[in-house]
Amino acid sequence: MIDWVLVRAGARPVPQPVATPLVWATASGGAVILVAVHYALVGPGRPGPALAALCLLAALLGLCARFSAAPGTALLCWLFLNGFAIPPLGTLTWAGQRDAFWLTCLCAATLLGTALARFLHARAAYRRLPARGETGDAADSL
């Protein structure tokens, strides 16, 4: 027997974050594409636009990731930024304050995206709660 239920009846669960390895794989693939596009359009001497694009990628990935994925996402983006967006290409270097700033920007973007997603999901879940005195049953509305 089929039991018909209204779609809006009952609580909808808050979406689960995407698995961390999938977020990291997407970060790697996205960083490769963004750095390649940056290299083709701007060249390897100016890492500013590449950093901005990678921060945007990290924030977008943060929207669907767990907080624990943020450091790895930032590190993967930094590896491609450092290795392929600045000369010498293909060589990882550490330039103290510059690289620490880049890592901080990338990690902050990822954490900001994740925090924004959690806030929006919590707000949507709160709005779905019935008001006081309402039971939310379909029979009550008849």
C-alpha positions, 0 to 999 in steps of 0.5 A: 500500500502506498502512503501519501505524505506531503513533501513539506511535512516533517523535518528535512535533515541538514546536508552532510558535508562532502567527504574530505578526500573528495574535497582534497581531490577537487582542490588539487584538480581545481588548483591545477586548472586555475594555475594553468589558466593563470600561467597562460593568461598572466604568466608566472611572474605575478602570483596575486591573481592566482592567489585570489583565484585559489582563495575563491576556490578554497572558499567554494570548497569550504561551502561543502566541506568539514572544518577538518578539511580546511588545512589540507585544502589550503596546503594543496592550493598553496603547493600549486601556487608556490610550485607553478605560479611563481618562478622557478616553476616546478620548485617549491620554495619557502619565502618566510612571510610571503608564504605564511601570508599565502597559507593564512589567506588560503586557510582563512578562505576555506574556514570562512566558506565552511563557517558560512555554510554551517551558519546558512544550514543552521539558519535554514533548519531553525526556520523549518521548526514549527512555531509554538503551538503548531504541530506541523501535521498535515491533518491539522491544516484540514 
